[in-house]
Amino acid sequence: MNNFITRKHLFLLSILACGLAFPAGVAQERNRDMLMDLDIPLMAGLIENTDEAMVFDSPDGRIINAEAQGQITAIKTFEYYRSVLPSLGWNINKDKQNGMTCEEPAQYCIEATRDQESLLLQFNVNNGTSKISYSLFPNS
C-alpha cells in the first residue's frame, strides 16, 4: 500500500510540475507583450489590441504584427513615434511628411530600419479613435 501511495503522489507531483513549467497562459502573456518584442513603447493613452497580434520566426528573421488604439489624434501618435523611434536605434527612412504614400486608410505612416529589420507604422482614425498598426519584417 505504501508503494501505491508513493507512486500516486509522484504521479500527481509530476503533473503539477508540468503545469508549472508550461503554464496555459504563456501564449496569452506573449500577446500582451508584443510591442515589447518590437522594442517599441506603447504611447500613453493607447491600448494594445492583443486579438490582432501575430509573431512568426522565419529563417530570414522575425515577423511581428501588432495593433493599438486610443482616443488620441493620429497626428499626435505619428509625431510621438517619429521622435521616439530614433532614440531606440531606428533610422526613419520615409514618412508622410517626407513624401511617403501611405496605404489606405492610413493618414500617416513611418518606415524605419534597424539592423536587419524593417518597421512600418500606419496611423488612421475612425470615428474619433486612432488605430496604429505595427509591422516588423526582415530586410530584403
Summary of the structure (lengths in Angstrom):
residues: 140
radius of gyration: 21.1
end to end distance: 65.7
largest distance: 79.7
contacts: 367
relative contact order: 0.15
helix: 37%
strand: 36%
